[in-house]
Amino acid sequence: MRGAMGGFSQVRRIGSLLTYALIFLSCLGACAESVVSLAPSTHAFTPNDYEEVYGTWTRSSQPFDFGKLSSVLFATATFESREFRWAYVVRYGQDFGLATEARNAMLTASLSDASQHHRFLVTLGGSAFRELDLTHERGAWRVLLLDDRGRQVRPLEIEKIRKPTPAERAYFPSLTPFRQAFRVVFPVKHEDGHPTVPEEARFVTLRFTGPEGQVNLQWDFRHD
């Protein structure tokens, strides 16, 4: 009986993964990723702009290894750029009724942090759920930030989001009970003083790497 139940569980797991695969493949043609800019935005954001800005700065990658279904990784990351932070604060300020002074103080603090750190909100899903913990020494994956020349930097900090707040779930739709979530922080400069994301960079890559392979999320830049 135990063997039969185990077999049923395996079939159900494989069926679920195949369903995700079909969804992903059907989305490939429709889910074009935006080219973005790290230059200061001249756009005056309104609260209604947030969803579009969120989509512009969010990347997802769902690779499927049909020969090794247990190692599937579903990764989503939002690059919290200056543009994203500005749109977020405007939306947050309206939703929570912040006074102008409080909203401006929040924006100033966030943009000041952007000059020191590259922040990403990351969610990971997959069949080996316990192995997805980026903060655990025995986790299956490590995360790196690479410029277009392949120079990489490790995170300064990785914070696991154990219980997302209602606001976090509303502003970051990838936060679900089926994914592990993290705030990943990188420095804006290498130890030698060179930028981790140079102004002239054509793209930047967030790489998840481990014994099972690599998953890359890429933001392509335009230079106006």
N, C-alpha and C positions, 0 to 999 in steps of 0.2 A: 504493500500500500504506500509506504514511504517513497519507494522508487517511482511509483506512478505519479504521486503528487509532485515529486521533484522534477519529473519529466514535464508535467503540465506547467510548472512554474517556469521551466526553461523555455518552453514553447511560447508562453505568454510574454516573457521578457524579449525573446527574439521578435515576436510579432509587434511589440511596442516599438522596438528599435527600427524595424522595417517601416513602420508607419511614419516615424520621425524622418526617415530617409526619404520617403516619397514626398512628404511635405517640403523638405529642404530642396529636393531636386525640382519640384514644381515652382519653387520660389526663385530659382537662380536667374531666370530670365527677367523677372519683374523687380527684383530687389537691387537696383543700381545704387552704388554708394556715391555719396557726394564728394566733390573735391572741396577742400577746406582751406582756410587761411589763418595763420597765426598773427597776422597784422592786426593792430587795433581796429575794431569795427567802428564805422561811422553811422551805423544803423541805430535808430532810437527804438529800443524794444518795447513792446507792449506785452501784457500778460498772456495774450493769445498766441504769441510767437513761440512759447516754450516748447510745445510738442514738435514743431518743425525743427527748432534748434537742437532739441534732444536727438531727433532722428539723424540730423546732419553729423553729429559728433559721436554717434554710437555705431559700433561694428559688431557683427556676429559671424561666427564661423562654426560650421557643424560638419566636420569630416566624418566619413563613414568607411570603416574597414570591414567589408563583408566577410573577410576570412577570419576576423578576430573581433567579433561583435562586443565582447566584454570590455574592450579598450576605447569605446567611443567617448569623445569629449565634445560637449556643447559649450562654447565660450561666447560671452557677450561682454563688451566693455564700452564704457562711456568716457571719452577724453574730456576732462573738465577744464577746457580751455578758457581764456578770458571771455570769449564770446558766449560760451556756455554759461559761465558763472554769472554774467550780466543778465542773461535771459532768465536764469534760475532765480536770482534775487528779485527781479521785477515780478515774476509770477508768485514767489513765496510771499513777498510783501503784500500783494493784493489778497492772497488766500488767507493770510493771518492778520490782515488789517493793520500792518505796521505803519506807524507815523513816518513822515518823510525823513525825519532826522534818523530814526532807527534803521530805516531801509538804506539810507546813504552810508551809515556807519557799517552796516553789514556788507555792502558792496565794496567799500574801501578796504575792509579787512580781507575780503575774498580776493580782490585784485592784487593786494599787497602780497598775499600768499602765493598767487600765481607767478610772481616774479622770483619766487624761491623754490617752488615745487611744481612738478607735473603730477597731477592726480588723476587716477582712473577708478571708476567704480566697476568692479568685475563680478560677474556671476558665472559659475561653472556647474554644468550638469553632466550626468553620465551614469552608466550602470554600476560602476564601482564607486559609489557615492562617498564612502569613507576615505578613499584615496585622493579626493579632490581638494583636501585642505591645504591651502598654500602656506599656512602658518606652521604646519606640522613637519618635523624633520623627516618623518617616514612617508610623507605624501608622495604621490607619483609625479607631480609636476612642479617645476620652478618657472618663475616669470622674469623676463628681461625686457628692457627697452632698447631698441636699436635704431640708429639713424640710417640714411640711405647708403652710407659707405660701410655699413656692417659693424660700426663701433657700438659696443653695448655697455649698459650700466645696470647694476642690480638695484633693487628697491632699497630705499632708506627705511621704509616701514610698510608692514602689511597688517592691517587690522581686520579681523574677522567680524562680520556683521551677524550676530547671533539671532537677534530679534529686531528686524526692521520695523521702524515706526510707521504708522499709517501714512504720514507725509512721504517718507522714503518710498513706500510701495506705490504711492500715487505718482511721484515724479520719476521713478525708475521702474518701468513695467517689467523689466527682466528679473526683479526681485520676487521670486515665487518660492513656495515650500519645497519645490523639486530641485532647487539649485542652492549651492553654497555661494555666499556673497562676501566680498572683501573690498576694502578701500586700500588701494596700492599707491604708494607715494615714491616718486623718483626725484633726484636732485635736478636742477636746471643746468648744473655745470659738473663736469668731470673733476677729479682731484687736481688735474693740471690746469683747470680754469677754462677749458674749451666747453662750449655749450653742448649739452646732451642732445638737443634738437637744434642744429644750426639754422640760422635765418634762411640760408640758401638751400636747405634740405628739400629734396623732391618728395619725400615721404618719411614717415616714422612707423615703426613696427613694434607692436606688443607681442612678444613671443612666449608661448607656453611650451616648455621643453622637458622631456624626461625619457625614460627607457622605452616608452611606447611610441615615441616620435615627437613631432613638433606641430603646433597649431599657431598660425600667424594672423593677427588682426592688423590691418594696415590703413593708415590715414594718408591720402595723397594730398599734397599741398599745391595751391596755385600761388603765383607771385605776380600781383597786379603791377 
